[in-house]
């Protein structure tokens, strides 16, 4: 099995996502899935920030902002999607979040009609392309 940063924490997050997906089933709005995952994090004692805002800057000036679904324990970006399938735009979004937060790992968790799917995205060395 591959090694990646914050393995134990990401396993807990993944477990919480599967529990929420199994309980709520398909076709639930993303906002409710996020609330359920936050409740699961609370039960597990996992520290998190929800709808975490990150400024986008150019030449020292703020040009916009991104809102991340979760930053977990200050170590893991978690992005939730309720979509039929993962698309490249979702991966690019999470890669941008890793870049602007300078974090090493993200979980892209998407809730589909066929169940919960998870992509772990690792960006350990800024001089190289990320491992997806």
C-alpha positions as a Markdown table, in Angstrom:
| # | Residue | x | y | z |
|---|---|---|---|---|
| 1 | Unk | 0.0 | 0.0 | 0.0 |
| 2 | Unk | 1.3 | 3.4 | -0.9 |
| 3 | Unk | 2.5 | 5.8 | 1.8 |
| 4 | Unk | 1.0 | 9.3 | 2.0 |
| 5 | Unk | 0.8 | 12.1 | 4.5 |
| 6 | Unk | -1.6 | 11.9 | 7.4 |
| 7 | Unk | -2.7 | 8.4 | 6.7 |
| 8 | Unk | -4.5 | 7.8 | 10.0 |
| 9 | Unk | -6.5 | 11.0 | 9.8 |
| 10 | Unk | -7.5 | 10.4 | 6.1 |
| 11 | Unk | -8.7 | 7.0 | 7.1 |
| 12 | Unk | -11.0 | 8.5 | 9.7 |
| 13 | Unk | -12.3 | 11.1 | 7.3 |
| 14 | Unk | -13.0 | 8.4 | 4.7 |
| 15 | Unk | -14.8 | 6.3 | 7.3 |
| 16 | Unk | -17.0 | 9.2 | 8.2 |
| 17 | Unk | -17.8 | 9.8 | 4.5 |
| 18 | Unk | -18.8 | 6.2 | 4.0 |
| 19 | Unk | -21.0 | 6.3 | 7.1 |
| 20 | Unk | -22.8 | 9.4 | 5.9 |
| 21 | Unk | -23.2 | 8.0 | 2.4 |
| 22 | Unk | -24.6 | 4.7 | 3.7 |
| 23 | Unk | -27.0 | 6.5 | 6.0 |
| 24 | Unk | -28.3 | 9.2 | 3.7 |
| 25 | Unk | -28.2 | 7.3 | 0.4 |
| 26 | Unk | -28.1 | 9.0 | -3.0 |
| 27 | Unk | -29.7 | 12.2 | -4.3 |
| 28 | Unk | -29.1 | 14.3 | -1.1 |
| 29 | Unk | -28.1 | 18.0 | -1.6 |
| 30 | Unk | -24.5 | 18.8 | -1.1 |
| 31 | Unk | -25.2 | 21.2 | 1.8 |
| 32 | Unk | -26.9 | 18.4 | 3.8 |
| 33 | Unk | -24.0 | 16.0 | 3.1 |
| 34 | Unk | -21.6 | 18.6 | 4.4 |
| 35 | Unk | -23.6 | 19.1 | 7.5 |
| 36 | Unk | -23.8 | 15.3 | 8.1 |
| 37 | Unk | -20.0 | 15.0 | 7.7 |
| 38 | Unk | -19.5 | 17.9 | 10.1 |
| 39 | Unk | -21.7 | 16.1 | 12.6 |
| 40 | Unk | -19.7 | 12.9 | 12.1 |
| 41 | Unk | -16.4 | 14.8 | 12.6 |
| 42 | Unk | -17.9 | 16.2 | 15.8 |
| 43 | Unk | -18.8 | 12.7 | 17.1 |
| 44 | Unk | -15.3 | 11.5 | 16.2 |
| 45 | Unk | -13.6 | 14.4 | 17.9 |
| 46 | Unk | -11.9 | 15.5 | 14.6 |
| 47 | Unk | -11.0 | 19.2 | 14.4 |
| 48 | Unk | -12.2 | 21.0 | 11.3 |
| 49 | Unk | -13.0 | 24.3 | 9.7 |
| 50 | Unk | -16.0 | 24.3 | 7.4 |
| 51 | Unk | -16.4 | 26.6 | 4.4 |
| 52 | Unk | -12.9 | 27.8 | 4.9 |
| 53 | Unk | -12.1 | 30.9 | 2.9 |
| 54 | Unk | -8.7 | 31.3 | 1.3 |
| 55 | Unk | -7.6 | 34.6 | -0.4 |
| 56 | Unk | -6.2 | 34.4 | -4.0 |
| 57 | Unk | -3.5 | 37.0 | -4.5 |
| 58 | Unk | -1.6 | 38.4 | -7.4 |
| 59 | Unk | 1.3 | 40.8 | -7.0 |
| 60 | Unk | 0.5 | 41.1 | -3.4 |
| 61 | Unk | -3.1 | 42.1 | -4.0 |
| 62 | Unk | -6.2 | 40.1 | -3.3 |
| 63 | Unk | -8.0 | 39.2 | -6.6 |
| 64 | Unk | -10.5 | 36.7 | -5.3 |
| 65 | Unk | -11.1 | 34.0 | -2.9 |
| 66 | Unk | -11.8 | 30.3 | -2.8 |
| 67 | Unk | -14.1 | 28.6 | -0.3 |
| 68 | Unk | -13.1 | 25.1 | 0.7 |
| 69 | Unk | -15.6 | 22.7 | 2.1 |
| 70 | Unk | -13.4 | 21.5 | 4.9 |
| 71 | Unk | -9.9 | 21.9 | 6.3 |
| 72 | Unk | -9.5 | 19.0 | 8.7 |
| 73 | Unk | -7.1 | 19.3 | 11.6 |
| 74 | Unk | -5.2 | 22.0 | 9.7 |
| 75 | Unk | -3.7 | 19.2 | 7.5 |
| 76 | Unk | -6.2 | 17.8 | 5.0 |
| 77 | Unk | -8.3 | 19.6 | 2.4 |
| 78 | Unk | -11.7 | 17.8 | 2.0 |
| 79 | Unk | -13.9 | 18.7 | -0.9 |
| 80 | Unk | -17.4 | 17.2 | -1.2 |
| 81 | Unk | -19.3 | 16.8 | -4.4 |
| 82 | Unk | -22.7 | 15.3 | -5.1 |
| 83 | Unk | -22.4 | 14.4 | -8.7 |
| 84 | Unk | -23.0 | 11.3 | -11.0 |
| 85 | Unk | -19.3 | 11.1 | -11.9 |
| 86 | Unk | -15.9 | 12.7 | -11.2 |
| 87 | Unk | -14.8 | 15.2 | -13.9 |
| 88 | Unk | -11.4 | 16.8 | -14.5 |
| 89 | Unk | -12.8 | 20.2 | -13.4 |
| 90 | Unk | -13.3 | 18.7 | -9.9 |
| 91 | Unk | -9.6 | 17.5 | -9.8 |
| 92 | Unk | -8.3 | 20.9 | -11.0 |
| 93 | Unk | -10.4 | 22.6 | -8.3 |
| 94 | Unk | -8.8 | 20.5 | -5.6 |
| 95 | Unk | -5.3 | 20.9 | -7.0 |
| 96 | Unk | -5.8 | 24.7 | -6.8 |
| 97 | Unk | -6.9 | 24.3 | -3.2 |
| 98 | Unk | -3.7 | 22.4 | -2.4 |
| 99 | Unk | -1.6 | 25.0 | -4.1 |
| 100 | Unk | -3.2 | 28.0 | -2.4 |
| 101 | Unk | -3.2 | 26.4 | 1.1 |
| 102 | Unk | 0.3 | 24.9 | 0.7 |
| 103 | Unk | -1.1 | 21.6 | 2.0 |
| 104 | Unk | 0.1 | 18.2 | 0.9 |
| 105 | Unk | -3.0 | 16.1 | 0.8 |
| 106 | Unk | -6.7 | 16.4 | -0.2 |
| 107 | Unk | -9.6 | 14.1 | -0.3 |
| 108 | Unk | -12.1 | 14.6 | -3.1 |
| 109 | Unk | -15.2 | 12.8 | -1.8 |
| 110 | Unk | -18.1 | 12.5 | -4.2 |
| 111 | Unk | -21.5 | 11.0 | -3.6 |
| 112 | Unk | -22.9 | 9.3 | -6.6 |
| 113 | Unk | -26.1 | 7.3 | -7.3 |
| 114 | Unk | -23.8 | 4.2 | -7.1 |
| 115 | Unk | -22.3 | 5.2 | -3.7 |
| 116 | Unk | -19.4 | 7.1 | -2.2 |
| 117 | Unk | -16.2 | 7.5 | -4.3 |
| 118 | Unk | -13.0 | 8.9 | -3.0 |
| 119 | Unk | -9.9 | 10.3 | -4.7 |
| 120 | Unk | -6.8 | 11.0 | -2.6 |
| 121 | Unk | -4.7 | 13.7 | -4.1 |
| 122 | Unk | -1.1 | 14.0 | -2.8 |
| 123 | Unk | 1.0 | 17.1 | -3.6 |
| 124 | Unk | 4.1 | 16.5 | -1.5 |
| 125 | Unk | 6.8 | 18.3 | -3.5 |
| 126 | Unk | 5.9 | 21.6 | -5.2 |
| 127 | Unk | 8.6 | 21.1 | -7.8 |
| 128 | Unk | 6.9 | 18.0 | -9.2 |
| 129 | Unk | 3.4 | 17.2 | -10.5 |
| 130 | Unk | 0.9 | 15.9 | -7.9 |
| 131 | Unk | 0.1 | 12.2 | -7.6 |
| 132 | Unk | -3.6 | 11.6 | -8.2 |
